Structure formats: C-alpha cells, structure tokens
Amino acid sequence: QVRLVESGGGLVQAGGSLRLSCVASGRFFRLNFKGWYRQAPGKPRELVAGITSSGDTNYADSVKGRFTISRDNAKNTVYLQMNSLKPEDTAVYYCNAETYASRFSSSATENWGQGTQVTVSS
C-alpha cells in the first residue's frame, strides 16, 4: 500500500510564504508525482501545479510566478514553494501521484494524500 503524507501547511499572513512537502512511502516499483491540488470550501478540487516524469511543470494561472513545484526523487518527495500568498490561496492542499506495483504493471494506481490546510489571513 502506498501512502502520501503532506506537511508544511499552516496559518500565514498575506504576502507570506509556506513550503509544502509530500512524502511517498510503501511498496511500489515506480512512483510518478503528478502535482499539487487544492480545494477550498464549497469549490471543486483544482490543479495548482503539475509536474511530469521528465520534470516539465505547469501552473494554474492564479499561482504563476508565485508557486514553484519541485521534487527530490531520492527522497520520494515533492514540494510546493508558495510565495506572496493571498487570502484566496486558502484551501486544503493535496498531492497526487501514480504508482506502478511492479515492472510488469500495465496500469498505474492513483494515490492521494490526506491534505494539509493552508490559511492566509488578510
């Protein structure tokens, strides 16, 4: 079983910064982090920042220039550096990854963390 654990959320004033981390553990042959999502109350979950297996990144227009996604493959960890935070960034942030159980697996399993709360005060 694969487990994703996010950390680094908290309460911060507008203009501040936070760095989220997501660590993957468990048994898998291959791990591909897909990105960070967020969900605010009453709103659907949305992609904030994505990353491909080759390292290409993409961002929601609302966070471009402020957020940066990165990963450390050796540590099975993906990060989200969030700068110049705004009250509208308040949400629960989730990381998403796909895993392959073995070298013979023909399909991936999608995995989600439990989320970490980010609250930005004005």
Backbone as JSON, one array per atom type, in Angstrom:
{
  "sequence": "QVRLVESGGGLVQAGGSLRLSCVASGRFFRLNFKGWYRQAPGKPRELVAGITSSGDTNYADSVKGRFTISRDNAKNTVYLQMNSLKPEDTAVYYCNAETYASRFSSSATENWGQGTQVTVSS",
  "N": [[0.85, -1.19, 0.0], [0.48, 2.22, -0.78], [1.43, 5.29, 0.62], [0.81, 8.72, 0.91], [1.99, 11.58, 2.42], [1.32, 14.75, 3.36], [2.78, 17.85, 4.46], [3.56, 20.95, 6.17], [1.68, 22.93, 5.93], [-0.31, 25.68, 7.25], [-1.07, 28.66, 9.17], [-0.78, 31.81, 7.77], [0.16, 35.21, 7.15], [-1.1, 37.43, 4.61], [0.99, 37.81, 1.81], [3.03, 36.36, 2.83], [5.02, 33.29, 3.04], [5.01, 29.76, 2.41], [6.16, 26.39, 2.55], [5.27, 23.45, 1.2], [5.42, 19.93, 1.69], [5.46, 16.62, 0.41], [5.59, 13.33, 1.09], [6.2, 10.13, -0.17], [5.52, 6.78, 0.68], [5.85, 3.21, 1.19], [5.16, 0.25, -0.75], [6.27, 0.08, -3.99], [7.06, -0.11, -7.45], [7.57, 1.91, -9.22], [7.29, 5.41, -8.99], [5.44, 8.22, -9.79], [5.12, 11.48, -9.31], [2.35, 13.62, -9.73], [1.33, 16.11, -9.17], [0.28, 19.07, -7.32], [-2.8, 19.76, -5.78], [-5.65, 21.73, -4.83], [-8.38, 22.45, -2.59], [-10.92, 24.52, -1.85], [-13.42, 25.52, 0.56], [-16.65, 24.6, -0.51], [-15.93, 24.6, -3.15], [-14.75, 23.01, -6.17], [-12.09, 20.54, -6.38], [-8.96, 21.66, -7.53], [-6.29, 21.78, -9.93], [-3.17, 22.94, -8.95], [-0.39, 22.97, -9.38], [1.49, 21.13, -11.67], [3.61, 18.34, -12.48], [5.7, 16.56, -14.65], [7.01, 13.26, -15.45], [9.37, 13.74, -16.7], [10.08, 16.11, -15.7], [8.93, 18.47, -16.54], [6.92, 21.32, -15.88], [3.76, 22.77, -14.93], [1.41, 25.36, -14.25], [-1.45, 26.66, -12.5], [-3.14, 29.55, -13.68], [-3.64, 31.37, -11.68], [-1.61, 31.11, -9.83], [0.8, 31.35, -11.06], [4.15, 32.42, -11.22], [4.26, 32.78, -8.52], [4.15, 30.36, -7.12], [6.11, 27.36, -6.88], [6.81, 24.18, -8.04], [8.62, 21.29, -7.15], [10.78, 18.41, -7.01], [12.28, 15.66, -5.22], [13.68, 12.95, -6.17], [15.21, 10.97, -4.96], [14.38, 11.08, -2.37], [11.77, 10.51, -2.56], [9.92, 12.6, -2.6], [7.86, 15.46, -3.08], [7.65, 18.95, -3.54], [6.08, 22.11, -2.76], [6.65, 25.31, -3.16], [5.42, 28.22, -1.91], [4.94, 31.51, -2.45], [4.32, 35.01, -1.75], [1.67, 34.84, -0.76], [-1.91, 34.85, -0.92], [-5.16, 35.71, 0.4], [-7.06, 34.27, -1.09], [-5.75, 31.95, -1.65], [-6.25, 30.24, 0.34], [-7.0, 27.02, 1.37], [-7.39, 23.42, 1.4], [-4.6, 21.56, 0.69], [-3.51, 19.09, -1.53], [-1.41, 16.36, -2.45], [-0.69, 14.44, -5.37], [-0.11, 11.33, -6.86], [1.02, 8.76, -9.06], [1.47, 5.26, -9.0], [3.33, 2.32, -9.83], [3.04, -1.07, -9.36], [4.79, -3.14, -10.02], [7.44, -4.02, -12.32], [6.1, -5.15, -14.35], [3.61, -4.14, -14.38], [0.75, -2.98, -16.02], [-0.87, -0.87, -15.72], [-1.34, 2.15, -13.82], [-1.69, 3.05, -10.36], [-3.65, 5.45, -8.82], [-2.88, 7.83, -6.35], [-3.64, 9.65, -3.38], [-2.88, 12.15, -0.94], [-3.7, 12.98, 2.5], [-4.1, 15.61, 2.79], [-3.23, 19.03, 3.55], [-3.84, 21.84, 5.52], [-3.96, 25.15, 4.41], [-4.03, 28.41, 5.4], [-4.59, 31.73, 4.73], [-4.37, 34.84, 6.02], [-5.85, 38.09, 5.83]],
  "CA": [[0.0, 0.0, 0.0], [1.24, 3.45, -0.9], [0.93, 6.37, 1.46], [1.32, 10.07, 0.66], [1.78, 12.4, 3.6], [1.64, 16.16, 3.17], [3.08, 18.64, 5.64], [4.03, 22.29, 5.88], [0.61, 23.9, 5.92], [-0.46, 26.47, 8.47], [-1.66, 29.99, 9.08], [0.22, 32.82, 7.4], [-0.41, 36.48, 6.7], [-0.98, 37.73, 3.19], [2.34, 38.2, 1.44], [3.98, 35.42, 3.4], [5.41, 32.1, 2.27], [4.98, 28.43, 3.0], [6.68, 25.32, 1.71], [4.61, 22.18, 1.45], [6.15, 18.72, 1.32], [4.66, 15.4, 0.31], [6.49, 12.17, 1.06], [5.57, 8.86, -0.53], [6.12, 5.59, 1.3], [5.14, 1.99, 0.88], [5.78, -0.63, -1.74], [5.97, 0.36, -5.38], [8.2, -0.25, -8.34], [7.84, 3.23, -9.78], [6.47, 6.49, -8.46], [5.4, 9.45, -10.58], [4.31, 12.56, -8.76], [1.6, 14.3, -10.77], [1.22, 17.53, -8.85], [-0.44, 19.55, -6.15], [-4.16, 20.25, -5.98], [-6.23, 22.36, -3.65], [-9.83, 22.51, -2.55], [-11.46, 25.49, -0.9], [-14.8, 25.16, 0.93], [-17.67, 24.88, -1.5], [-15.39, 24.64, -4.5], [-14.17, 21.73, -6.6], [-10.64, 20.42, -6.3], [-8.34, 22.18, -8.74], [-4.84, 21.61, -10.07], [-2.38, 24.13, -8.67], [0.9, 22.83, -10.06], [1.72, 19.79, -12.14], [4.97, 18.01, -12.85], [5.74, 15.31, -15.39], [8.14, 12.4, -15.12], [10.58, 14.34, -17.26], [10.38, 17.34, -14.97], [8.21, 19.64, -17.03], [5.96, 21.81, -14.9], [2.71, 23.68, -15.37], [0.78, 26.02, -13.12], [-2.7, 27.39, -12.68], [-2.86, 30.96, -13.93], [-3.75, 32.14, -10.44], [-0.42, 30.97, -8.99], [2.01, 31.52, -11.86], [5.06, 33.43, -10.73], [4.28, 32.79, -7.05], [4.34, 28.99, -6.63], [7.07, 26.55, -7.61], [6.79, 22.76, -7.71], [9.89, 20.61, -7.38], [10.77, 17.08, -6.4], [13.55, 15.01, -4.91], [13.38, 11.54, -6.44], [15.91, 10.13, -3.99], [13.63, 11.12, -1.11], [10.34, 10.27, -2.85], [9.26, 13.79, -2.06], [7.55, 16.58, -3.95], [7.5, 20.18, -2.76], [5.4, 23.25, -3.35], [7.05, 26.57, -2.54], [4.36, 29.2, -2.14], [5.34, 32.86, -2.06], [3.33, 36.08, -1.98], [0.37, 34.21, -0.56], [-3.1, 35.69, -0.9], [-6.28, 35.05, 1.09], [-7.74, 33.33, -1.98], [-4.99, 30.7, -1.7], [-6.71, 29.42, 1.45], [-7.59, 25.76, 0.91], [-6.66, 22.21, 1.74], [-3.71, 21.21, -0.42], [-3.29, 17.65, -1.66], [-0.51, 15.92, -3.51], [-1.22, 13.35, -6.18], [0.95, 10.57, -7.51], [0.66, 7.44, -9.58], [2.49, 4.26, -8.73], [3.29, 1.03, -10.51], [3.39, -2.06, -8.35], [5.94, -3.92, -10.46], [7.91, -3.69, -13.66], [5.17, -5.75, -15.31], [2.3, -3.49, -14.26], [0.31, -2.31, -17.24], [-1.61, 0.33, -15.35], [-0.89, 2.8, -12.61], [-2.65, 3.32, -9.29], [-3.63, 6.86, -8.42], [-2.81, 7.98, -4.9], [-3.83, 10.99, -2.82], [-2.6, 12.33, 0.46], [-4.84, 13.37, 3.33], [-4.24, 17.05, 2.68], [-2.71, 19.92, 4.59], [-4.6, 23.1, 5.47], [-3.25, 26.42, 4.27], [-4.93, 29.53, 5.66], [-3.91, 33.0, 4.53], [-5.17, 35.93, 6.59], [-5.66, 39.39, 5.15]],
  "C": [[0.88, 1.24, 0.0], [0.59, 4.53, -0.04], [1.6, 7.67, 1.07], [0.99, 10.92, 1.87], [2.26, 13.81, 3.32], [1.95, 16.82, 4.51], [3.49, 20.04, 5.21], [2.94, 23.35, 5.83], [0.55, 24.68, 7.23], [-1.15, 27.78, 8.19], [-0.57, 31.0, 8.79], [-0.5, 34.09, 6.96], [-0.22, 36.64, 5.2], [0.41, 38.29, 2.9], [3.41, 37.25, 1.95], [4.23, 34.22, 2.51], [5.24, 30.84, 3.11], [5.61, 27.46, 2.01], [6.02, 24.01, 2.12], [5.51, 21.03, 0.98], [5.17, 17.56, 1.26], [5.63, 14.23, 0.13], [5.69, 10.91, 0.76], [6.3, 7.72, 0.15], [5.29, 4.38, 0.94], [5.86, 1.2, -0.19], [5.32, -0.24, -3.13], [7.24, 0.2, -6.19], [8.6, 1.11, -8.9], [6.82, 4.23, -9.24], [6.57, 7.69, -9.38], [4.51, 10.46, -9.86], [3.63, 13.29, -9.91], [1.46, 15.79, -10.46], [0.53, 17.79, -7.54], [-1.81, 20.09, -6.58], [-4.59, 20.97, -4.72], [-7.74, 22.38, -3.75], [-10.24, 23.47, -1.44], [-12.9, 25.09, -0.58], [-15.8, 25.56, -0.15], [-17.21, 24.93, -2.93], [-14.82, 23.29, -4.88], [-12.66, 21.72, -6.43], [-10.04, 20.88, -7.63], [-6.84, 21.92, -8.73], [-4.16, 22.95, -9.82], [-1.08, 24.1, -9.46], [1.09, 21.38, -10.44], [3.17, 19.58, -12.5], [4.95, 16.67, -13.56], [6.96, 14.49, -14.97], [9.45, 12.94, -15.66], [10.94, 15.67, -16.62], [9.71, 18.59, -15.49], [7.13, 20.03, -16.01], [4.9, 22.69, -15.56], [1.97, 24.18, -14.14], [-0.57, 26.6, -13.49], [-2.36, 28.87, -12.85], [-2.82, 31.77, -12.64], [-2.5, 32.08, -9.57], [0.88, 31.15, -9.76], [2.85, 32.68, -11.34], [5.15, 33.49, -9.22], [4.6, 31.42, -6.47], [5.36, 28.27, -7.5], [6.99, 25.11, -7.11], [8.16, 22.18, -8.02], [9.81, 19.24, -6.72], [12.19, 16.62, -6.14], [13.29, 13.52, -5.06], [14.03, 10.62, -5.42], [15.15, 10.05, -2.67], [12.15, 10.83, -1.32], [9.48, 11.41, -2.33], [9.03, 14.83, -3.15], [7.25, 17.79, -3.06], [6.64, 21.2, -3.51], [5.82, 24.48, -2.54], [6.02, 27.62, -2.91], [4.79, 30.54, -1.58], [4.22, 33.85, -2.36], [1.9, 35.55, -1.83], [-0.74, 35.23, -0.42], [-4.21, 34.97, -0.14], [-7.0, 34.03, 0.21], [-6.96, 32.04, -2.19], [-5.4, 29.76, -0.56], [-7.45, 28.19, 0.95], [-6.87, 24.6, 1.6], [-5.87, 21.79, 0.51], [-3.4, 19.72, -0.37], [-2.21, 17.37, -2.7], [-1.08, 14.65, -4.14], [-0.06, 12.65, -6.87], [0.39, 9.27, -8.05], [1.81, 6.49, -9.31], [2.23, 3.01, -9.55], [3.82, -0.01, -9.53], [4.62, -2.87, -8.73], [6.34, -3.49, -11.85], [6.96, -4.23, -14.73], [3.79, -5.1, -15.27], [1.96, -2.75, -15.54], [-0.47, -1.04, -16.95], [-1.12, 0.85, -14.02], [-2.05, 2.93, -11.62], [-2.52, 4.78, -8.9], [-3.7, 6.95, -6.9], [-2.97, 9.45, -4.51], [-3.39, 11.01, -1.36], [-3.85, 12.78, 1.2], [-5.07, 14.87, 3.31], [-3.63, 17.81, 3.83], [-3.38, 21.28, 4.42], [-3.65, 24.29, 5.36], [-4.28, 27.54, 4.45], [-4.14, 30.83, 5.58], [-4.83, 34.11, 5.03], [-4.84, 37.25, 5.89], [-5.17, 40.46, 6.1]]
}
